[in-house]
Amino acid sequence: MITSVTIRAFPSTKFATASIFLGTSTSTEDAFWDTLTYVISRYPELSDQGISAYSGFGTNVTGLLNLTVPTSGMTGTFMLPLLHPTNSSDSLAASLNKVFDEAAALHPREFLSSVVVTTHDSFWDWYKINNGPLDAGKNQIMGSRLLDEKALVDREGLKKAYKTLTSDSALAALFLVGGKGVWNSDIRGGSNAVNPSWRSAYVHSRKWYRPLFINLLIITVTTATWDPFDSEQKIGALQNKMTNVWVKALRDLAPHTGSYINEV
C-alpha cells in the first residue's frame, strides 16, 4: 500500500539533441571495428561534457536508414540540456563532429557520418514526439552490463565483446546515461539502493535482438523473444545463449562492474 508520494520538480530548460549516423557498406570488418571502437572509447569524454546518448550499432544490417545494401554502422540520439552558457546546439555539434570526423579519418573515404542537431524548448517537447506509444504483452529476456571507463577505453576488449553480441545480425546498444551527474547526485536521506556499479559506470550496454528501424535515426527494437508458452525454446535456446554467450561477452569485458535491473 502506498501511503505517501513526493514529487520533485525541476526548472524547464532548452534541450539540444543530435541524430547521428556513422556507417559503411564497403569497408572491411577490421576497419569497421577500428572506427566504431574509437567512437565508443570517447564516450567518457562526451559524458564529462554533459552529453548523454541512446545509441546502437550492428554489422551487415539491411534496411538501415532506408539504405538498400547491407550496412555496418552506428545510429542514435545524443542529448545535451542547455543548463550552462557554454552549452549550445553548436557546442553539441562541434563535440560530436570532432569525434566522428576523427573516427572516419582512420580509414579515409570508407565511412559516411552525419550529425543533425535540433534545439527544443524543453525536454518534454523532444520526448513527446520521439517516444511511445509502447507495445505491451511480449515475452522477452534482456541481457546487459554496466561499463565504466576502464572497459570503454579497452578497444581490443570492446571489439571482442561486440563481435560476439552482433554475430547473429542483431544490434548492440550503448546507453550513455551514467557519469558525473549520477555519481555526484545529492541523494536525499544520504543513500539509496542503487547498484554500486552505477557509481563508476558511464554506459548501460545491452543486446538488442531482431531489430526494427523506425523513424530514420530513432531505433525501436525488441530483445530476445520466443513463441508464447514455448518454454523449451525459451530455456533451451534463447535464455542459455543470452546468459552464456551474449552477456558473458560483456561480463568478460567488465567483470568488476554489474548489471542493471531495469524498470520493467
Secondary structure as GFF3:
##gff-version 3
##sequence-region A 1 264
A	DSSP	beta_strand	15	24	.	.	.	ID=ss1
A	DSSP	alpha_helix	29	41	.	.	.	ID=ss2
A	DSSP	alpha_helix	43	48	.	.	.	ID=ss3
A	DSSP	beta_strand	52	61	.	.	.	ID=ss4
A	DSSP	three_ten_helix	64	66	.	.	.	ID=ss5
A	DSSP	beta_strand	71	81	.	.	.	ID=ss6
A	DSSP	alpha_helix	89	104	.	.	.	ID=ss7
A	DSSP	beta_strand	112	120	.	.	.	ID=ss8
A	DSSP	alpha_helix	123	130	.	.	.	ID=ss9
A	DSSP	beta_strand	140	141	.	.	.	ID=ss10
A	DSSP	beta_strand	144	148	.	.	.	ID=ss11
A	DSSP	alpha_helix	149	152	.	.	.	ID=ss12
A	DSSP	alpha_helix	155	165	.	.	.	ID=ss13
A	DSSP	beta_strand	171	176	.	.	.	ID=ss14
A	DSSP	alpha_helix	180	183	.	.	.	ID=ss15
A	DSSP	three_ten_helix	196	199	.	.	.	ID=ss16
A	DSSP	beta_strand	201	214	.	.	.	ID=ss17
A	DSSP	beta_strand	218	222	.	.	.	ID=ss18
A	DSSP	beta_strand	224	225	.	.	.	ID=ss19
A	DSSP	alpha_helix	231	233	.	.	.	ID=ss20
A	DSSP	pi_helix	234	239	.	.	.	ID=ss21
A	DSSP	alpha_helix	240	241	.	.	.	ID=ss22
A	DSSP	pi_helix	242	246	.	.	.	ID=ss23
A	DSSP	alpha_helix	247	253	.	.	.	ID=ss24
###
